[in-house]
Structures are given as structure tokens and as C-alpha cells.
Amino acid sequence: MKQHSSFNLNEQNQKVESRIVVALERISEAFRVLLWNESKENALSPIQMQILIFISFHSIEKCKVGYLADEFNMTKATISDSVKVLLAKNLVSKETDPVDTRSYSLSLTTEGKKIAKKASLFASSMEQPIGNLSEEQKTIMLNGLLKLIYDLNKSGIITIQRMCFTCTNYQLREGMHYCKLLKSSLAENELRVDCPEHELLPTAKND
């Protein structure tokens, strides 16, 4: 089967899928620029900044080197190197597991919290143009992105997901989204991308 490049201009003009791929790549460039600018202000690398932001908003159980490596699709060695820098700069501290002393979680220091709080706003400028869309447009966009992320997760391109579609609490009842944990139906614009109560489906664990 002949392979086509989404970046081939003739291909883009013929396939809407190619134009969407290139549009997503342009958006990812915007995120990279915004994150890089924020990182430079604090003399940190983009991944070190992402680690601080992640720790700031997620449970202590998820703030381990192994989980972070899966979260950011990087090796444990790469994450460990970034963590060493954050420890040396006194932005994070180790919380040793009382059951397994070889294992530890990461938490933010006072200075780490300060930097993470400001850094977490790096993408806020992206929300304004999205806010200009109609509610229908935003709902369609959210659902399209959720389905795309889900398929990328199933194919192994994206490793960890905490979205409704991969959660054991999620059900589709007569065409309606339903959360067993909340015991309520969910509108399409209420579907979550990163849920703190997410419980991975057994089938997803085995994929």
C-alpha cells in the first residue's frame, strides 16, 4: 500500500484528514513555543517544567519516576535525570514508600509549588480563541479529540490515559454517556480528558 505524507501539499488539498493532521501539528508547535518560553524563565528544560506541573495537580501515587516515564512517553533514565536536576534545585523532594523503601514519590517544595503554579498557566492563551467558538463547535471539537486520543492510546502511540472512554466507571447507556461513580449521565461536553478518579479498564491493562 502506497504511503502518503500529510505534509505533501497535493495530499493536503485532496484529503481533509491530512489537513487536520497538519493543523494539529501547528497547534503542537504553539504548545512547544509557550512551554519553552516558560521553561527559559526558570532555567529549566520543558520536560522538567512538565514534571513540576504534573506533580502539582496529581495524586502522590502517580508522582513516581516509572509513572512519569509512561505519562510523558520517555525512558525512566531520562525522567530520572530531570528529577535529579529538580532535586538539586530544591524544587521537589522525595517521599519514601514506607512499605518499599526502594520506591519513592515526588512532592513539590515551597519554591517548586510557586514555579509550578505560574508555569501551569503557560497554555492559558490557547483558551481565549477556543472560548470564541460556539458551544456546539466546542463540543464537536472535544469529542473528536477524545476519540482521536482514545484510538492513539489503543494503538500504543499514547501510553497513559485517564479519560472516560478507558475508565471502568464509564458506560454507554442507550446512546448516552454514563458514569457509575458519579451515578449520573454525562453530556458530551462533560466527558473528561484527565479524571482524578479514573480506574483503568481491565481490557485496557492487557492491551
Disulfide bonds with the S-S distance in Angstrom:
none
